[in-house]
Amino acid sequence: MKYRMKHKIKLIPMITLAVALLLSACEINTEKSNSQSSTPSGPPDTPVITGIANGIYNTDQTFILTGNNTALIEYTLDGGSTWKTYTVPVTICENGTYNISARQTIGGLTSAVTVTIQVNINKSSLIAPSIDGISSGFFNINQTFTLSKTGSGINLEYSVDGGGKWFSYSNAVTLSDEKTYTVIARQFDGSGNTSSYTTPINVTIDKTVAVPVISGITNGAYYSESRTFTVMGENGANIMYSLNGGATWSSYTESVIITNDGQYTITAKQTDIAGNISQNTQTIIITIDRSIPDAPVITGISGGVFSSNQTFTVAGETNAQLMYTLNGGSSWMNYSSAVILTGENTYSIAAKQIDLAGNVSAVSASVTLTIDKTAPENVTSLIAIAGEGKVTLTWNEPSNSDFKKVHISFSPVASGVNQPIEVSKGTTTAQITSLLASQTYNFTVKSIDEAGNKSTGSQVNAAVLIGTGTKGQYSLPGYTFSMVYVKGGLTFPVKTDNSGTGTVTKGYWIGETEVSYALWSTVYKWATGDINMNGGIDAYETKGAYTMDMNRTGMKGDGSGDYSIEHPVTDVNWREAMMWCNALTEYYNANNGSAPDLECVYYSDSNYNNPIRKATYSTTVSTTSGSQDKPYIKASAVGNVDMANCIANGFRLPSGLEWECAARYIDGQTWTYGTWASGSTGSYTDSIATQMVSWYVDNSGYDIKEVKGKNANFLGLYDMSGNVAEWCFDWHPYLAASYNTRMTRGGAYISNATSLGVGVDNLGDYEVDRMEV
């Protein structure tokens, strides 16, 4: 049967005590009589409570009282308000606060009450606390959460690893380390009651993200076909790629195929689940190039045969691999720098290129050349035939199959003649013109083959014959003048009516112009030492080797200040003119450098050792040989006074026949008529034709003119008729015996037209004022 009391206590018959203990029944006790064996002498001791202690409990609590075996033991659960007799251990199982104490009574005497033990039984269920501030997910910043308890007296705990380790909660918790957290919480009261766990919140803190990886392509690579690349990144990340260095971006979902030609600057990045954005990958630059490059260009060589090393270069696309072949493509070599061909061989040269993408160009046009360094044989039977101002060469060609031409050079160099002269195969003669008269030339003829190799050369000498009309130039300090050659052996008409003939047996040179005052004065000053040309030697002057003691030194024109040094010299007599020619010869020799010296023509001794160097003013004409009026003329034999025997090559006065030959000459077959002016195309009666070549009374204004003021004659000589008369060496043929006169020719500026004729013999005494060298 059950009894209800303030506190629930189960009473079980003694016979079932053992079972009751095993079932841990709530408060159990059975009334029994405690017999006393004797009367105590005082209050008994306080009983002992065991099995329980002050505290709060969420489970049943059992205590045992121990006292005198004969005593009546009592206990109270409410601090002494009600007492119960103790018989067996007492179990408390209802929620509540219990103030437990005990006492015992023997023989009517009651012990003191035990110290109260306060026990709180609280078996109430607790709900889980709440977690605020976080939620499951991935985050790239710190996450902070708080816990909220559901009542007072409650303690909170949390775990960030799913319950592996618990922490007491007091303030907000911040998750900062990069990892995944499983956050749960619970709460418990003082009785030890613990709530259930909160629902786990999975939080991943991820503040960094790796750069994705691009594969399948290589930086700087060129491809001749479509190219595929992939991008690897974190799981769940959003991967982006760019083909233009980041200018635009595309989402990456699968392998990217690049098909169009062009250059691509590829990079990638990713945004992970936490929102972190990676850096861009290092850019990878690739070029898709499927176009075939042009054939490279070969420069520096051309087809042909060559006698020297040949160098060529190959130019193509930038960074392309250039290749060349020397044998028409049988084998190829990489090109890096200029190629020099040195061996004697025939080469078939071509080039190609492979661009960075691997595209191969077409082969360039082939250049075929031969290097041949072996010279051909010399020509044979080389002969030189001298002519007037020219030399004709003949030869036999060498037998070499690759012989191409001959190369002709000569020395000394001839002005106006270009060297070398080349003559093609099949022609075995050459004529070299415009050569200096009487000059000996050394000719070298070399064979040349197709490669340009030259043989050592065959040589031959030839002395050039002087052609009529050949001009020679003399350059002296202070003046340069020219002379024209007239060959010997010419026969021509003489006299005004062409009724006679004359022959010049020897060739000679005659001045292009009348002697200018410039040339006269230059030689005069050097020869006499009369620098101021006053006819004497002053204190500051040094006398030269020549003497002209006639108190005159020649004039320019008529001697007035209006005349230039290019006027002909005048006021010069025959003696002075003759002696001056010797002075000109010696002046030339003193200034001719390495050229051969000339020989004076006029001498005072029969052995030709002492050139005449003195002219006097005397009206008496000497007939003594070696005098100034009858000089010795250098010849092969001593004591010669006949100009026909002259062998000297120095300057002199022309003979009358020499002057007339030069004045009449047209082409060696045709001659100017005796009454015509030199170089005229008409008779003296044709004033227009005459005035084209002459200064005379009709056009001179009675005034001497500068040299070369009119047209030259057919030999290129100026003023042969008119301006001033020219001295000749000869005595006048008809008047010399009576008048001791020398011959002058050509007429003068005051002459009438009839005196200009090339067949007119003029006369002059020692005061006639014009000279011709």
Secondary structure, DSSP 8 states (H G I E B T S, - for coil): -----SS-B----GGGHHHHHHHT-SB---------SS--SS-----EEES--SEEESS-EEEEEE--TTSEEEEESBSSSS-EE--S-EEE-SSEEEEEEEEEEETTEE------EEEEE--------EEES--SEEESS-EEEEEE-SSTT-EEEEESBSSSS-EE--S-EEE-SSSEEEEEEEEE-TT--B------EEEEE-------EEES--TT-EESS-EEEEEE--TT-EEEEESBTTSS-EE--S-EEE-SSEEEEEEEEEE-TT--B------EEEEE--S-----EEES--SEEESS-EEEEEE-STT-EEEEESBTTSS-EE--S-EEE-SSEEEEEEEEEE-TT--B------EEEEE--------EEEEEEEEBTEEEEEEE----TTEEEEEEEEES--TT--S-EEEETT--EEEE-S--TT-EEEEEEEEEETT--B---EEEEEE-B--TT-EEEEEETTEEEEEEEE-SSEEEEESTTS-EEEEE-S-EEEESSS-BHHHHHHHHHHHH--TT-SSS--TT----S-EE-SS---EETTSSTT--TTSBEES--HHHHHHHHHHHHHHHHHT-TTS-----SEESSTTS-SB--EE---SS---STTSSSS-EE--SSTT---GGG----S-----HHHHHHHHHBSSSSSB--TTS-TT-SS-TT-HHHHHTT---TTTS-S----TT-S---TTS---SSSSS-EEEEEE-TTTHHHH--EEEES--TT--GGGG-TT--EEE-TT------
